[in-house]
Amino acid sequence: MKRAAVPLILIAVVLLVLGVTAEAQQPTKIPRIGYLGASRSANSERMEAFRQGLRELGYVEGKNIVVEYRYAEGKADGGRELAAELARLKVDVIVTTGPTVTRAAKEATVTIPIVMTK
């Protein structure tokens, strides 16, 4: 009986260790930023400054952060559809570049933080 119990205990210990190891190796969630601008061309300098700021903080797009860029490009709805899309994507924060797209973001979500830039 003693010999039969040893393999069962060994298997249980191995399974326990594998379970802990697998749990410890779960990938961390990569932050996702929604960037909602009024126009791509009007925001090129601002967007580059935004990217530079991320790099200075150690964030590299495609490596340890994802940025979802959306631009209203003069649409009459002021980016409402785009803001709603970012909310559906469940980004961690929405960065906006003006009052019209900020209003659209505020209408799209009450749970995702919104950061407005000048």
C-alpha positions as CSV (number, residue, x, y, z in Angstrom):
1,M,0.0,0.0,0.0
2,K,2.8,2.4,0.8
3,R,4.3,2.0,-2.6
4,A,1.0,2.7,-4.4
5,A,0.5,5.9,-2.4
6,V,4.0,7.3,-3.4
7,P,3.2,7.6,-7.1
8,L,-0.2,9.2,-6.4
9,I,1.4,11.7,-4.1
10,L,4.1,12.4,-6.6
11,I,1.5,13.0,-9.4
12,A,-0.5,15.3,-7.1
13,V,2.6,17.3,-6.3
14,V,3.6,17.6,-10.0
15,L,0.1,18.6,-11.0
16,L,0.1,21.2,-8.2
17,V,3.5,22.6,-9.3
18,L,2.4,22.7,-13.0
19,G,-0.8,24.5,-12.1
20,V,1.1,27.1,-10.1
21,T,3.7,27.5,-12.9
22,A,1.0,27.9,-15.5
23,E,-0.8,30.4,-13.4
24,A,2.4,32.4,-12.8
25,Q,3.1,32.6,-16.6
26,Q,-0.2,34.1,-17.6
27,P,0.6,37.1,-19.8
28,T,0.0,40.5,-18.3
29,K,-2.7,42.6,-19.9
30,I,-1.3,45.0,-22.5
31,P,-2.8,48.5,-22.0
32,R,-4.9,49.8,-24.8
33,I,-5.4,53.5,-25.5
34,G,-8.1,54.9,-27.7
35,Y,-6.9,58.0,-29.6
36,L,-9.8,60.0,-31.0
37,G,-8.8,63.0,-33.1
38,A,-10.8,65.4,-35.2
39,S,-8.4,65.2,-38.2
40,R,-5.3,63.1,-38.9
41,S,-3.5,66.0,-40.7
42,A,-4.3,68.6,-38.0
43,N,-3.0,66.4,-35.3
44,S,0.3,65.1,-36.8
45,E,2.6,67.1,-34.5
46,R,0.4,66.4,-31.5
47,M,0.3,62.7,-32.3
48,E,4.1,62.6,-32.5
49,A,4.4,64.3,-29.2
50,F,2.0,61.8,-27.7
51,R,4.0,58.9,-29.1
52,Q,7.3,60.5,-27.8
53,G,5.7,60.9,-24.3
54,L,4.7,57.2,-24.3
55,R,8.3,56.2,-25.3
56,E,9.8,58.3,-22.5
57,L,7.6,56.4,-20.1
58,G,8.8,53.1,-21.5
59,Y,5.8,52.3,-23.7
60,V,6.5,51.1,-27.2
61,E,3.5,50.7,-29.6
62,G,3.1,47.1,-30.6
63,K,5.4,45.8,-27.9
64,N,3.9,46.7,-24.5
65,I,1.0,49.0,-25.4
66,V,-1.6,49.2,-28.2
67,V,-3.0,52.5,-29.5
68,E,-6.3,52.4,-31.4
69,Y,-6.3,55.6,-33.6
70,R,-9.6,57.0,-34.9
71,Y,-10.2,60.3,-36.7
72,A,-13.5,62.0,-37.3
73,E,-12.1,63.7,-40.5
74,G,-14.9,66.3,-40.6
75,K,-17.8,63.9,-40.2
76,A,-21.0,65.6,-39.2
77,D,-21.5,63.3,-36.2
78,G,-18.3,64.6,-34.6
79,G,-16.9,61.1,-34.2
80,R,-19.8,59.6,-32.3
81,E,-19.5,56.3,-34.2
82,L,-15.7,56.2,-33.6
83,A,-16.1,57.0,-29.9
84,A,-18.7,54.2,-29.6
85,E,-16.3,51.8,-31.4
86,L,-13.5,52.6,-28.9
87,A,-15.9,52.0,-26.1
88,R,-16.9,48.6,-27.6
89,L,-13.2,47.8,-27.9
90,K,-13.0,48.4,-24.1
91,V,-9.8,50.5,-24.3
92,D,-8.3,51.5,-20.9
93,V,-8.4,55.2,-21.6
94,I,-9.6,57.5,-24.5
95,V,-7.4,60.5,-25.4
96,T,-9.2,63.2,-27.4
97,T,-7.9,66.2,-29.3
98,G,-10.7,68.7,-29.1
99,P,-14.1,69.6,-27.8
100,T,-16.2,67.9,-30.5
101,V,-14.6,64.5,-30.2
102,T,-14.4,64.9,-26.4
103,R,-18.1,65.4,-26.3
104,A,-18.6,62.3,-28.5
105,A,-16.4,60.2,-26.2
106,K,-18.3,61.5,-23.1
107,E,-21.6,60.3,-24.8
108,A,-20.1,56.9,-25.6
109,T,-19.0,55.9,-22.2
110,V,-19.2,56.7,-18.5
111,T,-16.7,54.0,-17.4
112,I,-13.7,54.6,-19.5
113,P,-11.5,57.6,-18.4
114,I,-11.2,60.4,-21.0
115,V,-8.2,62.6,-21.3
116,M,-8.6,65.8,-23.4
117,T,-5.6,67.4,-25.0
118,K,-5.4,71.0,-26.3
